[in-house]
Amino acid sequence: MRAAAAGPMADAQYILPNDIGVFSLDCREAFRLLSPTERLYAHHLSRAAWYGGLAVLLQTSPEAPYIYALLSRLFRAQDPDQLRQHALAEGLTEEECQAFLVYAAGVYSNMGNYKSFGDTKFVPNLPKGITTYFSGDCTMEDAKLAQDFLDSQNLSAYNTRLFKGVPQDGKPCYEVRLASVLGMEPALHSEMTSKLKSYEFQGSHFQVTRGDYAPILQKVVEHLEKAKAYAANSQQEQMLAQYIESFTQGSIEAHKRGSRFWIQDKGPIVESYIGFIESYRDPFGSRGEFEGFVAMVNKAMSAKFECLVASAEQLLKELPWPPTFEKDKFLTPDFTSLDVLTFSGSGIPAGINIPNYDDLRQTDGFKNVSLGNVLAVAYATQREKLTFLEEEDKDLFIRWKGPSFDVQVGLHELLGHGSGKLFVQDEKGAFNFDQETVINPETGEQIQSWYRSGETWDSKFSTIASSYEECRAESVGLYLCLNPQVLEIFGFEGADAEDVIYVNWLNMVRAGLLALEFYTPEASSWRQAHMQARFVILRVLLEAGEGLVTVTPTTGADGRPDARVRLDRNKIRPVGKPALERFLRKLQVLKSTGDVAGGRALYERYAAVTDASPECFLTLRDTVLLRKESRKLIVQPNTRLEGSEVQLLEYEASAAGLIRSFSERFPEDGPELEEVLTQLATADARFWKSPSEAPSDQA
């Protein structure tokens, strides 16, 4: 499925700069505190995560597996320093050598040649954007038809890809391919075997197959089996057994069962999660990108989060919707601060609220995770690189950005993603709400719409689901950070508490302006869910008026276009809070009732980017691109088994260090993996047509 062509801005927008920030993820102390058994458990889970992360190359673009294999072969033959010396001797400049190392580091860091945060290709002079969740000739209409088919069969899209084949009998033909170790060969009966067949659906042929990423998932399963031997309890053992079943058979139901055991495993020393999880990068918003993480508990920050959890039921009552729109019972979740050892996939978030399965979240609960050593990297802000702020705000911003972000992440994950109820009618026709007494606070009438059996938030709200939900969670964070009880939990009172609130709100409205980098005018589309959400919040607060927020074009000291974001801290409570309250209530009511038409109308109105005065956002976008700072690259350590002991291998914070970490990640089977990736990519190459052959209505 194709995305929009790149805009007319300079090629520099699609190149990673030579001076890009590179930081190492520090987890040495947390790893040191693990017992030998915990280290072995973490090691094998990390190996499983890193192997599984290779599937992201096949999910990102047709050429990503080949680029990765080429770089892997190159750096196995020559260390980055040796390569640099060789290149310099052949006449390349130091800048050219660094540019190549940064590009290679970028491919490794993003697991492909597209930025994970924003989905822009960072190779110049190549064809326009594409994603490999769908074959090259799939349109949004194909994706919608396939989702309806999957819903009709109670199949999840999370671990699938969709391929459009040659029409038969004048009818379109589709292959829905599940990720699994097993292919179509006869196997012992499982819950999946009855699904693997041909179907007729709405005038189209569908064939459900499996075996996608099979050789990669085989490696994942091998290390999950080894990790089981070092599990701390029966929940971990049963969790891993279900993950193994899921990846072997292609069963999301098995992954859900594993996730139930994972939710029950409260407060483990070594925390992990693995699978096809986040759907941000699927254009239709249903298919999950592979990721796996392994992390260790940070006890000091976790204690604060536990206090927040203890106050959660009380704080939920502060949210601006009726109690009937809240879950029947608040299932007390784990909320821990973790130091990441391994995070495979295309990028590392600052916080996570999982699992994403709506049915589990409603009945079994969820876990919240704040990734402390990732946040520490995010805090690292140089004053001279702080754009769009008044000089008097910069020191305050640097001082309080970290602490305010701790508060925002905590509220966003626990009470943002963790709040709200979906109104559902199950397969037997029973409702989980009282149709007679529950009233829509926006209309004053009874509930008119809800989720039918088989429908989920992602499948129903599809293309806006991820961003809409991030917007709801971010808005909850801004709204509840005004609560003194919340700020006391994190240790802030008086003037410090007011500064934390101010910087949290200022950070959000500045992020709303920075978000314009992730908007593509040619297609009128957003490429990043979180950033679209922050732009929407900026629009809501601008609409509140009374001088609460202003965005003004200026000229910088260098004579080039610039801008200033201002927030009147005295108007946050009297103007900002009521505006956010009204907006949040609408978001929740439309989500709870499954009102797609209403939700889309509301969200897309605020997400629209125009050149209307006074802000002139399309013009401001050029300024944002001119002043943008590239997202930091993060170097992760490796673990290595030496005898019966696990060693932690750390690398320098540089492009060369990041490359070395990947070159040493698969010491035993690097060449084999390169071969596997190129074979898998070549097997599906027929599905990716050149742009000149592509239909004109591609999404």
N, C-alpha and C positions, 0 to 999 in steps of 0.2 A: 504494500500500500504506500503510495507516494505522498510526501508532504509538499509544502510550497517551495518554490524556487527561492534562492537567496536574494536579498534586496540589493539596491544599488550602492550600498555603503562600500567603503574601501575593503579590499581583501583582508586588511588587518583585522577585521571583525571575525575572520574565520581562521586566524593563526594564533597559536599559543605564544605569547611573547617570551623572549629569552630571559627576562627578569621575573618570570612568574614565581609566586611564592611557593616554596616546597617545605613541608614540615614533617617531622617524624612523630609517629604516634608513640607516646611514652606509656608503657605498661610494665616496666621492669619491676617496680616495687610490688604491684599486685600479683605478678607472676611468681616473684620470690616467695610470697606467703602461701602459695599452693603446696599441698602435700605431694609426694611422688605419684600417688594414684590420681589425684586431681590433675596433675600435669599430663599424665598419659591420656586421661579422658579428654582434656582440652586439646592435646596434640592430634588425636585421631578425628575429633570433630572439626578441627581446623583443616586437616587434610581433606576431609569430606567436603567442607565448604569451598576450599580452593579448587578442587576438581570440578565441583558443580558450577562454580563461577565461570568456567570455560564455556558453558552453554550460552552465556550472555552474548558472546561473540556471534553465535549463530542467530541470536534474537535481534541483533542490532542492525546489521547491514550485510548484503551479499559478499562484500569484499573484506569485512572485518576479520574473518578467520584466516584469510590468506596473508593479510598485513601482519597479524599476530605471529603466524608461523614463520614468516620471513624475518621479522625482528628477533624472534626466539632463536632461529638458526644463526643469525648474525652475531648475537651477543653470547651464544654458546661458544662460538669460534674465537671471539675477541671481547675482552673486557672493555667497558666504555672508555677507560683511559688509554688502552692500547689502540682502540679504534680512532680516538682523537689524535693520537700521535701519528698514526698512519695517514689519516686524512690531511693533517697539517703538512706532512712531508709531501703529499701529492698536490699541494697548492691551495687547499681550502683555507678560509680564514677562521679565526677563533669563533667569530659570530656565527658562521655557517655550521661549524661543528656543534656549537651549543644549540642552535636551532634544531638540528637533527635529533640531538639527545632529548630536548624538551618535547619534540613531537613524539618520539618513542615512549617517553615517560607518560605523555598524555594518552596514548593508545592503551598502555598498560593500566593506567589509573581509571580510565573510563570503560575499559574492556571493549574497545572498539574505536572507530574513527568519528564518533559523534560524542559531543559533550553530554554526560549523563544529566546534567542540570541545564536544561534548555534545548537539548536535542539538535544542536547545530553541528554540521560536519566541520571538522577543523583541518580539512585538507583543501587547499585552493585548487581551482581548475579541474574539478571532478563533476559528474552528473549531479542533478538535484537530489534532495533528500528522499530517503526511502526507509522503510522499516520492514523487518522480516518476520513479523508476527503473521503477516498475510502475504500470499504470493503477489507478484508485481501487478497483476491485472485485477485484483480485488478492489471493489469500491466500497463506500460506506453502506450502500444498499446491500451488498453481499454480506457485509459484517452484521448488519441488522437481521437479515434472513437467517444467518448461521446462529445468531444468539437466540432467535425464536425457536430454531430447531433444537438447540442444546437445552433450552428451558422445557421444551415438550418432552424431552427424554430424561429430565432431571440430571443432566450432565453439567458439570462446572466447566467454564472456559479457562480457568486459571492455568492449567497445565497443557493447553492446546495451542496448535497453530492451524491456520486455515489455508488450504491450497485449492485454487480453482483449476479444474482440469478441462479437457476437451469435451464440448457438449455431446450428449448421446440422445438419439431420438428427438433432436431439437430441444432438449431440456438441459439447463445448466447442470454441471457436475462439480461437486465439492468433496474434498478430503478433509475431515477433521482428524488431526493427528495428535494423539496423546503422548506425553513424555513418559518413557518407561524403558526399563532394561529389556523386558520381553517384547518380542515383535508379534507377528501373526501366527507363529508356529503353535501347534497344539500344546496346551499346558493344562495343569491341574485346574479344575474349575475354580474360578474366583468371581467376585461380584462384577468384574469387568468383562469377562468373556462373553456374556450374553449381550453386551452392548456393541461388540465388535462385528458389525455387519453392515449391509446396505439398507438404506431407507429411501422412501419416497416422501417428500415433504413440500407442500405448496408448489407443486409443479416442478420440483428440482430433485436430482439424485444426490444423496449424501452417503458417504462411506466413512465409517468411524474406524480408524486404524490406530496402531500404537507403535512404539519403538523409536520415537523421536529422541535424539541425543543418547541412544542406548549405550555406546561404549563409554561415554562420559559418566552417565548415571551408574554404570557398573562399578566404576572406581569409587563413586560416592557411597554406594551400598557396602563395598568391601570395608571402608573405614568406619562406617556407622556400626557394622558388625564388631569391629575391633573395639570401638568406643564402649559398646555394651558391656564388655568385660570389666570396665572400670567405672561403671555407673554407681552413683552414691546411694541409690534407693530403687525400689520397684517401679516408681513412677517413671524415672528416667529410662529404665530397662524397657518398660512397655511403650513409652513414647518412641524410643529408637526402633523397636520392633515394628511399630505402625508406620514410621517413616520409611523403613526398609520395604515394607509391603507396598506403600504408596509409590515409591520410585521404581519398584520391580514391576508392579502390575499396571501402573498408570492411574491409580485410584486416588481421587481427591477425598473421597469418604474415609479412606485409611489415613490420609493426612489430617483430616478433621479429628479422627479418633486419637491420633498422636498428639494433636494440639490440646485435646481435653486433658490428657495426662500431663502435658506441659504446663497448663494452667494450674493443675493441682500440685505441681512441684514448686512449693512456695519457698522463696528465699534461698535458692541453691548457691553454693560458693562459685561454681562455674555455670554461667547461664549461656544458653544457645538457642537458635531457631534456624530452620533451614527449609527451603522449598521454593515454589513459584509463588511469590508473596505479593509484591506491590504492582499495581496495574497502571501507574502513572504514564508509562511510555507507550502503552497500547493506544493507538489512535481512537479505538472504540471504547477503551476504558474497562475491559473485562479480563484480559490475559495478563498473567503475572510474570514478572521478570524473576529469574532465579537469583536468590541471595542466600547467604548463610553467615551467621556471626557467632563468635565465641568470645566471651568477656568475663571479667572477674569483678566481684562486688567492691565498690568504693564505700566503706562503712560510714564515714562522716556525713557525706551528702545523702546517703540512703536514709539516715536517721531523720533528716528534715523531710524527705519525701514520705516517710512513714507517718509523720505527724500530719502531713497534708491528707494522706489517706484516711487517717482517723477523723479528720474534720470534714471529709468529703460529703457525707450525707447531709450535714448541716449546710455546707456551701452550695450543694445542688439546689436547695430551696431558694437561694438567692438568684438563680437564673430566671430570666424573664418569660417563662412559659408556665402554664398550669401544671400541677402535679400529675394530672392524667396523661401528660405528654412525656413523663419521665418513666423509666423502667419500673416495673412493679416492685422489684426488690433490688437494691444496690448490692451487687456481688463484690465484696471487698477484694480489690486486686492487689497483686504485688506491685510495688513501685520502688525500683532500685536504681541507684546510680552505678553505672558499670564502667570499667576501663576496658576498652576493646583490645583484644589480642588479635583477632582476625575478623575482617568484614569483607566477604567476597561479593562480587556483583559489579555494578557500574559506578557506585558512589556510596559514601558513608553519611547517613543522616545524623542529626544531633540528638534525636529522640525517636522512639517508636512506641506505638500502641497496637498490639497484635494479640490474637490472630485477627485477620480481616473478615473472617466468615461471620456474616450477620447473625445466623442462627445460634452459633456458639456464644457470640457476644451478648445476646439477649438472655440465654439460659445458663451458660457456664461461666461467663465473665471474660476477663482479658488480663494482660499484664502490661504495665507501663515501664519503659526503660529510658533512662537518660544516660547518654554516653559521655561521661565526664571528660575523658582525655580527648574526645573529638571536640567538645565544647571549648576546651582549653586552646585548641588550634583556632577555632572560630573567633575567640576573644582577641587573638593577636592582631591588633589594628595599629598601623603606623599613622601618626597625626597628619603627616604630609599627604597621605593617601585617602584621607577622609573627605569625600566629596559632598557638595550640596548643603553643607551645614554652615551656620554663622560661626565666626571665630570664637565667640563667647560660649558656644555650645560644645565645642570640640573637646575641651579638657574634661567637662562633665560627662560627655559621651564615653570617652576612653575610660574614665574612672568607674562608671556604673553600667557599661554595656554588659560585662560578664555577669555580675549579680542580677541584673534585671532579666537577662536571658535565662538564668536558672529558674527564676520565678515564672517567666512566660512558658518555658518548656514544660515545667511541672503542671501548670494549669491547662495548657494546650493538650497534653497527653491524657492526664487523669480526668479532668472535668470537661474538656472539649470533646475529644474522641470518645470519652467514657460516658457521656451524658446522652439523654434523649432516647425515646422509644419509637420503634417502627410499628405502625398499626397493620396487623397481618390477619388474613383469613387462611386457615390451614386447609390441607387436602380434604378434610372431613366437613369443611364448611364452618368450623368454629372460629370465632373472633377472639383476639387477645385484648379487646377493649369493649366497653359497654356502648353499643350503638345508640341506646336511648339517652344516656346521660352525658356522654362526652361531647363537649361543645368546642367548635373551632373558634378560638379567641379573635381571629381576624375577621370572621364573617358573622359570628353569633349564631351559627346554624349547626346542625348535627354533622358528623363526619360523612363526607360524600365519596371519598376515595381511599384506597388502602392497597397493600401488597397482596397479590394472590399467591397461592402455593407455587413454589418454584421461582418466584420473582425475588430478586435481591436489590439492594441499593445500587450496586454497580451495574447490574443488567438493566435496571429500569431508568436510571439517570445517565447511564453510559458516558457520553463524551464530557459531561460537566461534573460527573460524580466526584472524582478525586479533588478537583479544585474547590468545588462547592463545600465539600466536607472539611478541607483544610481551612477555608475561609471561616466556617462555623467554629472550628477549634481555635483559630487565632483570635477571633472575636471574643470567645469565652475567656481567653487569657487576658486580653485587654480589659474586659469588663470586670473580672474578678480580682485583678491586681489592685483595684481601687479599695478592696476590702482590707481593713487594718489587721484582721485576724490572720489573713494569708501572709501579709508582710511580716508579722511578728514570728510566724513559723520559720521564716527564712532569716530572722534576726535583724529586721529593719524597723526602726521606730522614728518618730519625729521628722526632722529635716532629711535624714537619710532615706526614710520611707518615701517622702515626697519626691526626692531625686530619682529613686528607683522607678516610681510611676512615670515621671516625666520622660526619663530616658527610654523606658519601655515603649511608651506611645510615640516618642520621637523616632525611635528605631523603626517602628512599624510604618510611619508615614514616609520616612526616607526610603525604606524598602519598597514602598508602593511606587515611588518615582524610579528607583533602580530597576524595577520590574519591567519597565518599557524595553529593556534590552531583549527580553524574552517574548516580545510581540512581533509577529510577522505581518506587516501592513499589506503585502501583496495578496495574502490569503485571508486577511482579517482574522488571524488565529493566534492563540497563545501556545507556547511550546513548553511551559513549565507550570505545574499545578499550583505550587506554593506561591510563586511570584504573581500569577494571575490573581490569587486570593488576596495578596497584599495590595495590589492595585485597586481591587474592588473596595477594600477597607478604606484606602486613601480617598476614593470617590465618595464613599458614604460620609466620611468626616468633612470633606470639602463641602458637600451638599448641606451639612448642618449649618454652615454659614457663621455669622457673628464673629468672623476673624479667628475662629478656632485653629484652622490650618490654612496656610497660604503657600503657593508654589509660584515663584517669580523668576522669569528669565533674566539673566544678568550677563555681564562680560567679565571674564576672568582676568587675573593679573597678566596672563600670557596673551591677552587680546582676543582669545577665542571664546565662543559661546559657553556660558555657564548657567547655573540656576541655584536658587536658594529655597530650602524648605524651612518654614517657620511654624512652630506650634506654640500657642499661647497657653502656658501651663495653668493660668488662672481660670481657663474656660474648659478644662478637661472634664470636671465634674458637672458644672451647670449646663454645658452644651454638648460635649462629647458623649457623656454617659447616656443621656436620653436618646440620642441619635443611634447609638450602638444597641441600646435596649430594643428599640423599635425594629431595627434591622435583624437582630438575632432572633427575635420572636418569629418574624416572617420566615427566616431560614429554617427554624426548627419545625414550624407548623407544616410547611410545604414538604419537608423531608419526612416527617412522621406520617403524613397522609399519602405519600407517594404521588403528589401532584406534580407530575413532570412538566406539564405545560406552564403552570404557574411558577415553578421553580426556575425553569429555563428563561422565562420572560424576565423575572426579577434579576437573575444572575447575569444574564447576557446584557441587560441594560447597563448595569454598573461596569461590566467588563469591556464595554465598547470603547475603543480608542479613536478619538476624532481630533480635528484641529479647531474645534469650537473654542471660542474665548470664554473665560479669561486664561485658562491653562494652556491651550494649544498643545495637547499631548503628542500629536504626531511630530510636530516641530521639536518638542522637548526630547523626543526619542533620539533624534540625531545628536543632541547634546549629551544624553546619557551614554550613547555609543562612543562618542568622542572621549568621554571622561571615564569609561568603565575600567574596572580592575578585574583581571581574570581570576576565576575561582581557584583557590589554593589546591595544590596536589599534595596528597598525604602518603608518606612512606610507611608501610607496615612491616613488622618483623616477621620472621619465620620461626618455626619450631623444628628441631631435628632430634630424632631418636638416636642416641649413642649408647649402645648396649641396652640397659633397662632404664636409662635416665633421659629426660627430655631437656634439651638445651634451647635457650632463647637466643636467636641471632638477630642483632639489630644493625641498622644501616644509616649512613649519613643522610641529612636532610638536603638532598640535591637531586637533580634529574638523574645523574649517574647512580646515586644511591638507590633511587626507586627502580631503575633498570636492573641493578644488581639483585635487589630483593626478588624480582620476578625471575631472573636468570637462575637463581638458586632455589626457586620454589618447587621445581619438579626435577630434582637431581637424578632420580632413577629412570624416569620414563619421558623426559623432555622430547626426544626425537619421535617416540611413539605417539605422543599427544599431538605433535605438529602434523603427523601423518593422518591421525584420526580427524582432526579439525578440517584439513583440506579435503579429505574424502567425503565427510558429511556435507561440506559446503558445495562440493562438485556434484554430489548426488541430487541436490535441489536446484542447481544452477539454472535448469531449464525454466524455472518459475519466475526468474527475474529478467524481464525484457528490458531492452534499452529504452530510454525515454521517448525516442522517436516512434517506437512501436506501441507506446502506452495509450490506452483509451483516454479521451479528453476529459472524462468525468471522474477521474480518480480523486480520492480524498487524501 
